[in-house]
């Protein structure tokens, strides 16, 4: 059982979602769906948390450039 749980945790996806006021990283698909239903936009996703943080920074730069 422990190996199955560890395997599930290794296969996490990280989703970068933004709206008018926030940029966030989510790891639960239910949370992503809630944010999208509330008007959020999916910027991207990654298999590794470090890559997700890099995408978050990229999203911030994208939004900054778009809003200037």
C-alpha positions in Angstrom: 0.0 0.0 0.0 2.8 2.4 0.8 4.4 1.9 -2.6 1.1 2.7 -4.3 0.7 6.0 -2.4 4.3 6.9 -3.1 3.7 6.2 -6.8 0.6 8.4 -6.8 2.4 11.3 -5.2 5.3 11.0 -7.7 2.7 11.4 -10.6 1.4 14.7 -9.4 0.6 17.4 -12.0 0.9 21.0 -11.1 -1.4 23.5 -12.8 -0.8 27.2 -13.1 -4.1 29.2 -13.1 -4.5 33.0 -13.2 -7.4 35.5 -13.0 -7.6 39.2 -12.8 -5.9 39.3 -9.3 -4.0 36.1 -8.7 -1.6 33.5 -10.2 -1.6 30.2 -8.4 -0.2 26.7 -8.6 -2.7 23.9 -7.9 -2.0 20.2 -7.6 -5.6 19.0 -7.2 -7.7 18.8 -10.4 -10.9 19.6 -8.5 -9.4 22.9 -7.4 -8.3 23.7 -11.0 -11.9 23.0 -12.2 -13.3 25.3 -9.5 -11.0 28.1 -10.5 -11.8 27.7 -14.2 -15.5 27.7 -13.5 -15.1 30.9 -11.6 -13.4 32.6 -14.6 -9.8 31.6 -14.2 -7.5 30.8 -17.1 -5.2 27.8 -17.3 -1.7 29.0 -18.2 0.0 25.6 -18.2 0.9 22.5 -16.3 4.0 20.6 -15.3 5.0 17.2 -13.8 7.6 18.7 -11.5 7.1 21.4 -8.8 10.3 23.3 -9.9 9.1 23.5 -13.5 5.7 24.7 -12.2 7.4 27.6 -10.3 9.3 28.5 -13.4 5.9 28.6 -15.3 4.4 30.7 -12.6 7.2 33.3 -13.1 6.8 33.1 -16.9 3.0 33.6 -16.5 3.7 36.7 -14.3 6.0 38.1 -16.9 3.5 37.4 -19.7 0.7 39.1 -17.8 2.9 42.1 -16.9 3.9 42.6 -20.6 0.3 42.2 -21.7 -1.0 44.8 -19.3 1.5 47.5 -20.1 
